[in-house]
Amino acid sequence: MLTMLLFLIAASAAVASVDTTCGLNVLGSLDNTKVNKAAYALVYVLSCTLGGAVTGLAIGGVNYLLSLTPLGPLYNAIIVILFAVFILLELFNKSGLLPSGNFIVPSEWIRQAGYRSAALWGHILGMGFITLQAGVLFHAYMLLSIFAPVWWLSLLAGICFGFIRGTVFSLPLIRSVVHMLLEKRWLKRTLLS
């Protein structure tokens, strides 16, 4: 159950990340690139997947170290308590209190959107923790990844996060759905988030 929830939340965090400044910049860069759009998207997706793998491997290391401690019986209590905190923060629009990266992609990367910027940008966004995040989903993904049953599930969840984050920004059909969901609002949120 925890494994299924880990991958569901990793995928959700990747999709929700479009509704950030960096996410919107990526959508704009693909429209403005002078190089082959399909190749640009492929470089971006592969780099994003690699970035997610790097984060997943780092979290897998933390996961492995935690597995060596006698905290095993407390894992479920820790997860439930932190999830309750995350839900409360989200409900009261206070998710900004959680740590988040503050990297904003430089505007020249958007103007000069080429393969090199796609690779660098993809890797940074695939890692996830360097850039801004929408809501608490990324933090929930990190929490579940740290307490995954085995370390390599953290690596696979990172790859999943990076790949989905890259494809959400890059594939034309998905991009059109993303644009539609970003335009529609309900209360203070877009339908995407």
Backbone as JSON, one array per atom type, in Angstrom:
{
  "sequence": "MLTMLLFLIAASAAVASVDTTCGLNVLGSLDNTKVNKAAYALVYVLSCTLGGAVTGLAIGGVNYLLSLTPLGPLYNAIIVILFAVFILLELFNKSGLLPSGNFIVPSEWIRQAGYRSAALWGHILGMGFITLQAGVLFHAYMLLSIFAPVWWLSLLAGICFGFIRGTVFSLPLIRSVVHMLLEKRWLKRTLLS",
  "N": [[0.83, -1.2, 0.0], [1.9, 1.27, 0.86], [3.9, 1.56, -1.04], [2.47, 1.81, -3.45], [1.12, 4.19, -2.9], [3.33, 5.89, -2.68], [4.26, 6.04, -5.4], [1.98, 7.09, -6.64], [1.75, 9.6, -5.4], [4.23, 10.7, -6.08], [3.92, 10.92, -8.87], [1.73, 12.68, -8.92], [2.84, 14.93, -7.69], [4.7, 15.62, -9.62], [3.03, 16.38, -11.76], [1.59, 18.5, -10.58], [3.62, 20.32, -10.32], [3.8, 21.85, -12.57], [2.29, 24.09, -12.23], [3.81, 26.3, -11.33], [6.22, 29.0, -11.21], [8.6, 28.18, -12.53], [7.63, 25.97, -13.93], [5.78, 27.13, -15.71], [7.56, 28.68, -17.18], [9.01, 26.69, -18.52], [7.07, 25.67, -20.23], [6.79, 27.9, -21.87], [9.37, 28.09, -22.98], [9.63, 25.89, -24.67], [7.87, 26.53, -26.65], [9.22, 28.69, -27.76], [11.67, 27.8, -28.71], [14.35, 27.54, -31.06], [15.49, 25.34, -32.08], [15.04, 21.88, -33.13], [11.91, 20.94, -32.08], [10.97, 18.43, -31.18], [13.36, 17.04, -30.63], [14.4, 18.76, -28.7], [12.46, 18.45, -26.69], [12.85, 15.73, -26.14], [15.51, 15.71, -25.13], [15.06, 17.29, -22.9], [13.17, 15.68, -21.43], [14.71, 13.33, -20.96], [16.8, 14.44, -19.44], [15.39, 15.44, -17.27], [14.44, 13.06, -16.2], [16.87, 11.89, -15.46], [17.65, 13.78, -13.5], [15.61, 13.31, -11.61], [16.31, 10.7, -10.94], [18.75, 11.14, -9.66], [17.96, 12.54, -7.34], [16.28, 10.56, -6.29], [18.15, 8.54, -5.78], [19.73, 9.77, -3.82], [17.82, 10.08, -1.78], [17.24, 7.42, -1.46], [19.62, 6.6, -0.29], [19.42, 7.87, 2.21], [17.16, 6.55, 3.09], [18.18, 3.93, 3.26], [20.08, 4.28, 5.33], [18.35, 4.94, 7.42], [17.04, 2.53, 7.65], [18.82, 1.06, 9.06], [18.55, 1.84, 11.63], [16.79, 1.61, 14.81], [14.16, 2.52, 14.33], [12.01, 1.38, 13.05], [9.32, 0.42, 14.04], [8.17, 2.89, 14.48], [7.79, 4.17, 12.08], [5.25, 4.23, 10.72], [3.71, 5.85, 12.45], [5.17, 8.26, 12.34], [4.86, 8.91, 9.62], [2.04, 9.22, 9.41], [1.57, 11.37, 11.2], [3.13, 13.45, 10.04], [1.87, 13.58, 7.53], [-0.65, 14.49, 8.34], [0.07, 17.03, 9.25], [0.95, 18.12, 6.78], [-1.47, 18.1, 5.33], [-3.02, 19.88, 6.84], [-1.49, 22.23, 6.53], [-1.81, 22.59, 3.77], [-4.61, 22.91, 3.57], [-4.99, 25.31, 4.92], [-3.67, 27.05, 3.3], [-0.89, 27.39, 3.79], [1.34, 26.15, 2.86], [3.67, 27.25, 2.02], [5.29, 27.5, 4.19], [6.8, 25.25, 4.38], [10.03, 23.87, 3.58], [11.46, 24.91, 0.52], [12.86, 24.96, -2.74], [14.46, 27.79, -4.23], [15.16, 28.47, -6.72], [14.93, 30.15, -9.7], [14.45, 29.85, -13.08], [16.73, 31.39, -15.23], [15.94, 34.2, -17.34], [17.3, 34.35, -19.79], [17.66, 31.7, -20.47], [15.2, 31.02, -21.38], [14.85, 32.68, -23.6], [16.98, 31.79, -25.18], [16.47, 29.09, -25.79], [17.83, 26.15, -26.15], [19.45, 22.99, -26.85], [21.38, 22.64, -24.83], [20.43, 24.25, -22.71], [18.03, 22.93, -22.33], [18.9, 20.46, -21.37], [20.26, 21.18, -18.99], [18.26, 22.59, -17.59], [16.25, 20.63, -17.52], [17.51, 18.69, -15.89], [17.77, 20.08, -13.46], [15.06, 20.69, -12.83], [14.06, 18.11, -12.73], [15.28, 17.1, -10.45], [13.86, 18.38, -8.48], [13.9, 19.42, -5.73], [15.31, 21.78, -5.84], [13.93, 23.75, -7.12], [10.93, 25.83, -7.06], [7.96, 24.61, -5.49], [4.6, 23.52, -5.93], [2.24, 23.57, -3.49], [1.9, 20.8, -1.14], [2.53, 18.33, -2.15], [5.05, 17.52, -3.22], [6.61, 17.42, -0.91], [5.26, 15.42, 0.47], [5.79, 13.3, -1.24], [8.58, 13.12, -0.89], [8.67, 12.43, 1.85], [7.35, 9.9, 1.88], [9.1, 8.54, 0.25], [11.46, 8.53, 1.72], [10.74, 6.8, 3.75], [10.21, 4.44, 2.4], [9.72, 0.9, 1.77], [12.08, -0.4, 0.81], [15.34, 0.74, -0.23], [15.75, 1.05, -3.01], [13.27, 1.54, -4.07], [12.91, 4.21, -3.6], [14.67, 5.28, -5.45], [13.41, 4.42, -7.86], [10.99, 5.81, -7.59], [11.93, 8.42, -7.76], [12.87, 8.44, -10.4], [10.42, 8.06, -11.67], [9.09, 10.45, -10.88], [10.76, 12.4, -12.13], [10.58, 11.63, -14.87], [7.81, 11.87, -15.4], [7.45, 14.56, -14.78], [9.0, 15.71, -16.77], [7.69, 14.8, -19.15], [5.13, 15.87, -18.9], [5.57, 18.55, -19.39], [6.49, 18.45, -22.0], [5.27, 16.8, -24.06], [3.09, 17.24, -26.78], [0.18, 16.71, -26.74], [-0.33, 16.34, -24.01], [0.6, 18.78, -23.09], [-1.34, 20.51, -24.18], [-3.59, 19.8, -22.7], [-2.64, 20.5, -20.17], [-2.36, 23.3, -20.47], [-5.08, 23.97, -20.77], [-6.09, 23.19, -18.25], [-4.68, 24.92, -16.61], [-5.81, 27.35, -17.19], [-8.37, 27.32, -16.17], [-10.0, 28.11, -13.19], [-10.72, 27.41, -9.77], [-11.91, 28.62, -6.91], [-9.05, 29.69, -5.31], [-7.27, 28.25, -6.78], [-5.82, 26.61, -9.64], [-7.31, 24.28, -11.94], [-5.48, 22.31, -12.48], [-3.73, 22.22, -10.24]],
  "CA": [[0.0, 0.0, 0.0], [2.79, 2.42, 0.94], [4.61, 1.65, -2.31], [1.52, 2.35, -4.42], [0.91, 5.58, -2.52], [4.56, 6.6, -3.03], [4.29, 6.32, -6.83], [0.85, 7.96, -6.94], [2.07, 10.96, -4.95], [5.35, 11.17, -6.91], [3.34, 11.33, -10.15], [0.9, 13.86, -8.67], [3.75, 16.05, -7.42], [5.28, 16.01, -10.9], [2.01, 17.09, -12.53], [1.28, 19.77, -9.91], [4.75, 21.24, -10.42], [3.64, 22.72, -13.73], [1.63, 25.31, -11.77], [4.8, 27.13, -10.65], [6.93, 29.9, -12.13], [9.51, 27.39, -13.37], [6.82, 25.16, -14.82], [5.25, 27.98, -16.78], [8.7, 29.05, -18.02], [9.34, 25.56, -19.39], [6.06, 25.65, -21.28], [7.12, 28.98, -22.78], [10.63, 27.86, -23.69], [9.43, 24.91, -25.74], [7.21, 27.26, -27.74], [10.14, 29.67, -28.32], [12.95, 27.24, -29.12], [14.69, 27.6, -32.49], [15.98, 24.01, -32.49], [13.99, 20.9, -33.35], [11.09, 20.85, -30.86], [10.92, 17.04, -30.72], [14.66, 16.73, -30.03], [14.47, 19.58, -27.48], [11.61, 17.79, -25.71], [13.51, 14.47, -25.76], [16.64, 16.06, -24.26], [14.47, 17.76, -21.64], [12.6, 14.54, -20.71], [15.8, 12.48, -20.48], [17.52, 15.16, -18.37], [14.48, 15.49, -16.12], [14.45, 11.71, -15.64], [18.16, 11.76, -14.78], [17.57, 14.58, -12.28], [14.78, 12.58, -10.66], [17.09, 9.55, -10.48], [19.76, 11.64, -8.7], [17.25, 12.77, -6.07], [15.84, 9.25, -5.79], [19.32, 7.83, -5.24], [20.09, 10.43, -2.56], [16.8, 9.71, -0.78], [17.45, 5.99, -1.21], [20.71, 6.51, 0.69], [18.85, 8.22, 3.53], [16.28, 5.43, 3.41], [19.02, 2.8, 3.69], [20.62, 4.59, 6.65], [17.25, 4.83, 8.39], [16.72, 1.11, 7.85], [19.8, 0.51, 10.01], [18.21, 2.33, 12.97], [15.66, 0.89, 15.41], [12.93, 3.32, 14.21], [11.02, 0.62, 12.28], [7.93, 0.47, 14.51], [7.67, 4.27, 14.53], [7.63, 4.71, 10.73], [3.85, 4.54, 10.41], [3.29, 7.0, 13.25], [5.83, 9.44, 11.77], [4.22, 9.21, 8.34], [0.68, 9.71, 9.66], [1.65, 12.7, 11.83], [3.59, 14.42, 9.05], [0.81, 13.74, 6.53], [-1.66, 15.35, 8.95], [0.64, 18.39, 9.2], [0.92, 18.55, 5.38], [-2.86, 18.37, 4.95], [-3.42, 21.13, 7.5], [-0.81, 23.33, 5.85], [-2.44, 22.77, 2.47], [-5.97, 23.42, 3.77], [-4.93, 26.71, 5.36], [-2.8, 27.77, 2.36], [0.37, 27.7, 4.46], [2.38, 25.22, 2.41], [4.9, 28.03, 1.85], [6.13, 27.36, 5.39], [7.68, 24.1, 4.18], [11.22, 24.24, 2.8], [11.3, 24.8, -0.93], [13.94, 25.59, -3.49], [14.15, 29.15, -4.62], [15.8, 28.69, -8.01], [14.07, 30.54, -10.81], [15.22, 29.71, -14.31], [17.06, 32.71, -15.8], [15.17, 34.52, -18.55], [18.06, 34.07, -21.01], [17.45, 30.3, -20.83], [13.95, 30.96, -22.13], [15.1, 33.32, -24.89], [17.94, 30.99, -25.95], [16.11, 27.71, -25.47], [18.5, 25.19, -27.01], [19.65, 21.68, -26.24], [22.15, 22.76, -23.59], [19.54, 24.74, -21.66], [17.05, 21.86, -22.07], [19.56, 19.45, -20.53], [20.5, 21.74, -17.66], [16.96, 22.9, -17.01], [15.6, 19.36, -17.23], [18.15, 18.05, -14.74], [17.42, 20.86, -12.26], [13.65, 20.49, -12.5], [13.87, 16.7, -12.39], [15.68, 16.88, -9.06], [12.69, 18.79, -7.72], [14.07, 20.16, -4.48], [16.01, 23.04, -6.09], [12.98, 24.72, -7.65], [9.71, 26.06, -6.31], [6.97, 23.53, -5.58], [3.22, 23.92, -5.68], [1.58, 22.78, -2.45], [2.64, 19.88, -0.27], [2.71, 17.01, -2.76], [6.47, 17.16, -3.33], [7.07, 17.06, 0.43], [4.67, 14.11, 0.77], [6.57, 12.33, -2.02], [9.87, 12.96, -0.19], [8.41, 11.71, 3.1], [7.09, 8.49, 1.59], [10.31, 7.97, -0.33], [12.41, 8.29, 2.81], [10.29, 5.64, 4.54], [9.83, 3.33, 1.51], [10.16, -0.38, 2.33], [13.48, -0.67, 0.44], [15.97, 1.95, -0.75], [15.66, 1.18, -4.46], [11.97, 2.11, -4.41], [13.13, 5.65, -3.62], [15.29, 5.54, -6.76], [12.38, 4.27, -8.88], [10.03, 6.92, -7.43], [12.6, 9.6, -8.3], [12.83, 8.31, -11.86], [9.01, 8.29, -12.03], [8.84, 11.88, -10.73], [11.47, 13.13, -13.18], [10.03, 11.3, -16.18], [6.48, 12.47, -15.55], [7.61, 16.01, -14.81], [9.5, 16.04, -18.1], [6.7, 14.56, -20.2], [4.0, 16.8, -18.73], [5.95, 19.79, -20.03], [7.05, 18.3, -23.34], [4.47, 16.14, -25.08], [2.08, 18.2, -27.25], [-1.17, 16.44, -26.27], [-0.36, 16.6, -22.56], [0.75, 20.24, -22.94], [-2.62, 21.18, -24.46], [-4.45, 19.56, -21.53], [-2.08, 21.31, -19.09], [-2.76, 24.7, -20.71], [-6.51, 24.08, -20.48], [-6.3, 23.1, -16.8], [-4.11, 26.11, -15.98], [-6.67, 28.5, -17.44], [-9.61, 27.22, -15.38], [-9.76, 28.29, -11.76], [-11.76, 27.13, -8.79], [-11.44, 29.36, -5.73], [-7.74, 30.31, -5.57], [-6.42, 27.25, -7.4], [-6.13, 26.17, -11.0], [-7.79, 22.89, -11.94], [-4.31, 21.43, -12.47], [-3.25, 22.01, -8.87]],
  "C": [[0.87, 1.26, 0.0], [3.52, 2.64, -0.39], [3.7, 2.26, -3.38], [1.26, 3.83, -4.15], [2.13, 6.43, -2.87], [4.57, 6.99, -4.51], [3.14, 7.23, -7.25], [1.17, 9.41, -6.56], [3.26, 11.53, -5.73], [4.83, 11.67, -8.25], [2.51, 12.6, -9.98], [1.76, 15.09, -8.41], [4.37, 16.55, -8.72], [4.28, 16.81, -11.73], [1.71, 18.46, -11.9], [2.4, 20.79, -10.06], [4.67, 22.15, -11.64], [3.1, 24.08, -13.29], [2.57, 26.14, -10.88], [5.46, 28.03, -11.68], [7.83, 29.12, -13.07], [8.73, 26.56, -14.38], [6.28, 25.96, -15.99], [6.36, 28.44, -17.71], [9.08, 27.93, -18.98], [8.35, 25.51, -20.54], [6.36, 26.72, -22.33], [8.38, 28.72, -23.58], [10.46, 26.89, -24.84], [8.75, 25.58, -26.93], [8.19, 28.17, -28.47], [11.43, 29.08, -28.88], [13.12, 27.3, -30.64], [15.2, 26.26, -33.0], [14.78, 23.09, -32.71], [13.21, 20.67, -32.06], [11.04, 19.42, -30.31], [12.24, 16.65, -30.04], [14.84, 17.5, -28.72], [13.68, 18.9, -26.37], [12.25, 16.49, -25.22], [14.67, 14.73, -24.81], [16.11, 16.49, -22.88], [13.94, 16.59, -20.81], [13.7, 13.64, -20.15], [16.57, 13.14, -19.33], [16.68, 15.23, -17.11], [14.48, 14.11, -15.41], [15.76, 11.46, -14.89], [18.19, 12.56, -13.48], [16.74, 13.9, -11.2], [15.51, 11.37, -10.1], [18.14, 9.97, -9.45], [19.11, 11.87, -7.34], [16.81, 11.45, -5.46], [16.98, 8.46, -5.18], [19.75, 8.43, -3.9], [19.1, 10.06, -1.45], [16.92, 8.23, -0.44], [18.58, 5.76, -0.21], [20.24, 6.83, 2.1], [17.94, 7.08, 4.0], [17.08, 4.24, 3.93], [19.59, 3.05, 5.08], [19.55, 4.5, 7.73], [16.88, 3.38, 8.67], [17.67, 0.44, 8.83], [19.51, 0.94, 11.45], [17.01, 1.55, 13.51], [14.33, 1.66, 15.33], [11.77, 2.57, 13.55], [9.59, 0.7, 12.77], [7.34, 1.88, 14.52], [7.39, 4.85, 13.15], [6.19, 5.12, 10.45], [3.36, 5.75, 11.19], [3.9, 8.29, 12.71], [5.15, 9.87, 10.48], [2.84, 9.81, 8.55], [0.71, 11.13, 10.25], [2.08, 13.75, 10.81], [2.57, 14.63, 7.93], [-0.3, 14.65, 7.08], [-1.2, 16.81, 8.93], [0.58, 18.93, 7.77], [-0.5, 18.92, 4.95], [-3.34, 19.68, 5.58], [-2.76, 22.34, 6.84], [-1.46, 23.63, 4.5], [-3.84, 23.39, 2.62], [-5.98, 24.9, 4.15], [-4.0, 27.57, 4.5], [-1.49, 28.24, 3.0], [1.49, 26.78, 4.03], [3.7, 25.93, 2.16], [5.81, 27.98, 3.06], [7.1, 26.19, 5.27], [8.9, 24.52, 3.37], [10.98, 24.0, 1.31], [12.49, 25.48, -1.6], [13.5, 26.97, -3.95], [14.78, 29.49, -5.97], [14.76, 29.04, -9.06], [14.95, 30.48, -12.06], [15.48, 31.09, -14.91], [16.33, 32.95, -17.12], [15.95, 34.26, -19.83], [17.94, 32.61, -21.42], [16.18, 30.17, -21.65], [14.16, 31.55, -23.52], [16.01, 32.47, -25.77], [17.71, 29.51, -25.7], [16.7, 26.76, -26.51], [18.72, 23.89, -26.26], [20.39, 21.76, -24.91], [21.25, 23.25, -22.45], [18.48, 23.7, -21.33], [17.64, 20.81, -21.14], [19.76, 19.96, -19.11], [19.19, 21.98, -16.92], [16.24, 21.61, -16.61], [16.18, 18.69, -16.0], [17.75, 18.76, -13.43], [15.97, 20.62, -11.86], [13.35, 19.05, -12.13], [14.27, 16.39, -10.95], [14.58, 17.34, -8.11], [12.92, 19.69, -6.54], [14.74, 21.52, -4.67], [15.02, 24.14, -6.48], [11.75, 24.86, -6.75], [8.74, 24.9, -6.51], [5.59, 24.08, -5.27], [2.63, 23.0, -4.61], [2.5, 21.83, -1.72], [2.95, 18.54, -0.91], [4.17, 16.6, -2.86], [7.01, 16.73, -1.96], [6.51, 15.7, 0.86], [5.42, 13.02, 0.01], [7.92, 12.07, -1.34], [9.7, 12.12, 1.08], [8.22, 10.22, 2.82], [8.33, 7.8, 1.01], [11.35, 7.66, 0.74], [12.04, 7.03, 3.59], [9.8, 4.48, 3.67], [10.38, 2.02, 2.08], [11.61, -0.75, 2.01], [14.04, 0.56, -0.28], [15.77, 2.14, -2.24], [14.28, 1.65, -4.92], [12.04, 3.65, -4.44], [13.74, 6.07, -4.95], [14.24, 5.46, -7.86], [11.34, 5.39, -8.8], [10.64, 8.22, -7.97], [12.6, 9.6, -9.82], [11.41, 8.59, -12.36], [8.69, 9.79, -11.97], [9.48, 12.67, -11.87], [10.88, 12.89, -14.56], [8.67, 11.96, -16.39], [6.58, 13.98, -15.6], [8.1, 16.46, -16.18], [8.45, 15.88, -19.18], [5.51, 15.5, -20.09], [4.3, 18.12, -19.44], [6.18, 19.64, -21.52], [6.14, 17.72, -24.4], [3.28, 17.02, -25.48], [0.66, 17.95, -26.72], [-1.3, 16.77, -24.79], [-0.25, 18.1, -22.31], [-0.57, 20.96, -23.18], [-3.59, 20.99, -23.3], [-3.97, 20.42, -20.36], [-2.48, 22.77, -19.25], [-4.23, 24.91, -20.38], [-6.76, 24.09, -18.97], [-5.72, 24.3, -16.06], [-5.01, 27.33, -16.14], [-7.93, 28.48, -16.58], [-9.28, 27.27, -13.9], [-10.99, 27.91, -10.95], [-11.23, 27.66, -7.47], [-10.09, 30.0, -6.08], [-6.79, 29.38, -6.32], [-6.8, 27.02, -8.85], [-6.64, 24.73, -10.91], [-6.62, 21.92, -11.92], [-3.85, 21.16, -11.04], [-4.35, 21.46, -7.99]]
}
